[in-house]
Amino acid sequence: MPKHLNDPNIQHALQSTFTHILFTSRQAVLAWKQISPLPWAAQSLAIGPSTALLLNAPLTAPYATQEG
């Protein structure tokens, strides 16, 4: 079950200093942009070209696969 954004643990995590953030989908990027201030100090990493395009991520996995 997802936790609410006001949960103290979530707030603590959002206020932490990140060095890198790995995004695995376009939806993850859109959700993160809603809860986190821009611009980010952390380096953004993308899995897949469409996620990289939305992020303008300089570091992108060379290919994307999906399991399941």
Backbone bond lengths (Angstrom), bond angles and torsions (degrees), N, CA, C in turn:
res aa  C-N    CA-C-N  psi(-1)  N-CA   C-N-CA  omega(-1)  CA-C   N-CA-C  phi
1 M - - - 1.440 - - 1.531 108.39 -
2 P 1.326 117.65 128.14 1.471 120.49 179.06 1.523 111.48 -64.47
3 K 1.306 114.88 146.14 1.456 120.40 176.49 1.518 110.11 -89.30
4 H 1.308 117.08 154.35 1.459 122.84 178.83 1.526 109.18 -75.22
5 L 1.317 116.57 148.21 1.463 120.53 -179.78 1.518 113.60 -60.14
6 N 1.328 117.73 -23.36 1.463 120.94 179.28 1.529 112.93 -82.55
7 D 1.315 117.87 -4.23 1.454 121.63 177.89 1.534 108.32 -59.27
8 P 1.345 117.97 132.39 1.468 120.59 -178.10 1.532 113.79 -55.58
9 N 1.317 118.07 -36.84 1.466 120.79 179.04 1.524 111.54 -66.65
10 I 1.321 116.82 -38.92 1.463 121.07 178.45 1.527 109.52 -67.78
11 Q 1.309 117.26 -44.41 1.459 120.92 179.39 1.530 111.19 -61.33
12 H 1.316 116.23 -41.62 1.460 120.28 177.75 1.533 110.71 -61.29
13 A 1.322 116.75 -44.00 1.469 120.98 -179.76 1.524 111.15 -64.25
14 L 1.321 117.20 -40.04 1.462 120.49 -179.16 1.522 112.13 -69.60
15 Q 1.333 117.54 -24.60 1.452 120.88 -179.43 1.531 111.94 -92.36
16 S 1.328 116.47 -3.65 1.459 120.64 179.61 1.524 110.25 -73.66
17 T 1.309 114.73 160.84 1.455 120.55 177.39 1.521 108.84 -89.79
18 F 1.316 115.31 119.92 1.460 121.31 177.74 1.520 108.79 -102.04
19 T 1.321 116.95 144.59 1.461 120.10 173.29 1.528 110.12 -95.75
20 H 1.341 116.68 -34.26 1.458 122.11 -179.66 1.527 108.92 -143.02
21 I 1.321 115.30 146.97 1.465 120.96 174.52 1.523 106.76 -129.13
22 L 1.328 116.85 122.73 1.454 123.00 -179.31 1.528 108.85 -98.83
23 F 1.307 115.90 120.20 1.462 121.42 178.43 1.520 108.79 -106.12
24 T 1.324 115.31 129.20 1.458 120.70 -176.51 1.514 113.03 -105.16
25 S 1.333 117.60 -4.24 1.465 119.99 179.35 1.523 110.23 -159.25
26 R 1.331 114.58 161.37 1.456 120.41 175.98 1.530 110.22 -62.86
27 Q 1.327 117.18 -37.86 1.465 120.96 -179.54 1.525 111.05 -63.90
28 A 1.318 117.20 -35.40 1.468 120.34 177.23 1.527 110.29 -64.81
29 V 1.329 117.42 -40.00 1.466 121.14 178.18 1.521 110.06 -63.69
30 L 1.326 116.99 -46.30 1.470 120.61 -179.13 1.528 111.25 -63.06
31 A 1.324 116.71 -41.34 1.467 120.19 179.01 1.524 110.71 -65.52
32 W 1.328 117.44 -42.80 1.462 121.26 -179.07 1.522 110.83 -63.53
33 K 1.326 117.08 -40.33 1.463 120.53 -179.47 1.530 111.77 -63.55
34 Q 1.330 117.40 -25.85 1.461 120.86 179.08 1.522 112.50 -76.48
35 I 1.328 117.63 -26.70 1.463 119.75 -174.08 1.520 114.24 -110.64
36 S 1.308 117.55 -9.73 1.458 120.20 -174.66 1.519 110.16 -122.02
37 P 1.320 117.31 140.05 1.464 119.54 178.33 1.524 111.56 -68.64
38 L 1.300 115.08 149.95 1.460 121.54 176.54 1.519 108.85 -110.35
39 P 1.290 122.55 152.07 1.468 124.75 -6.56 1.519 111.49 -79.44
40 W 1.296 116.19 161.87 1.453 121.17 -179.53 1.510 109.53 -88.78
41 A 1.308 115.85 143.96 1.458 120.14 174.34 1.523 110.08 -80.24
42 A 1.324 116.53 -22.47 1.457 121.58 -176.84 1.525 111.32 -77.61
43 Q 1.314 114.99 153.35 1.465 121.93 175.16 1.524 108.26 -76.88
44 S 1.317 118.13 129.13 1.461 122.08 178.78 1.519 110.32 -92.63
45 L 1.318 115.11 133.07 1.459 122.55 177.36 1.520 107.94 -118.60
46 A 1.322 116.80 140.30 1.462 120.37 -177.14 1.518 110.92 -123.18
47 I 1.335 115.21 143.26 1.462 121.96 171.31 1.521 105.31 -105.63
48 G 1.294 116.81 109.43 1.456 121.80 177.30 1.517 113.21 99.79
49 P 1.316 116.31 149.92 1.457 121.45 -174.83 1.523 114.66 -68.63
50 S 1.331 118.58 -35.37 1.473 118.91 -178.78 1.522 111.16 -71.22
51 T 1.313 117.44 -34.61 1.463 120.89 175.58 1.529 109.81 -67.83
52 A 1.313 116.82 -41.89 1.461 121.15 179.00 1.523 111.34 -62.89
53 L 1.329 116.72 -38.69 1.452 120.46 179.68 1.523 111.19 -63.50
54 L 1.313 117.33 -42.55 1.460 121.74 179.32 1.530 111.21 -67.08
55 L 1.306 116.50 -33.16 1.462 122.34 -177.71 1.519 113.99 -87.41
56 N 1.320 116.53 -21.82 1.464 121.20 -166.68 1.522 109.22 57.85
57 A 1.323 115.70 40.19 1.464 122.11 -176.03 1.522 111.11 -78.08
58 P 1.314 116.38 127.23 1.464 118.60 177.53 1.530 112.74 -75.10
59 L 1.325 117.25 -22.20 1.476 121.09 -179.72 1.515 108.95 -109.34
60 T 1.316 115.80 116.22 1.463 121.76 -176.44 1.519 109.32 -134.78
61 A 1.324 116.25 141.01 1.461 119.84 175.15 1.519 108.91 -61.60
62 P 1.339 118.41 141.73 1.463 120.60 -176.80 1.526 113.14 -66.77
63 Y 1.321 117.30 -25.09 1.462 120.60 175.16 1.520 108.99 -151.45
64 A 1.313 115.74 155.30 1.467 121.09 -179.20 1.514 109.11 -118.28
65 T 1.314 116.14 138.87 1.458 121.14 175.24 1.518 107.54 -129.90
66 Q 1.308 114.61 156.68 1.457 119.03 178.55 1.509 108.49 -128.86
67 E 1.310 115.67 132.07 1.457 120.60 176.17 1.512 109.39 -109.29
68 G 1.293 116.65 151.16 1.449 118.74 176.15 1.444 110.34 120.47
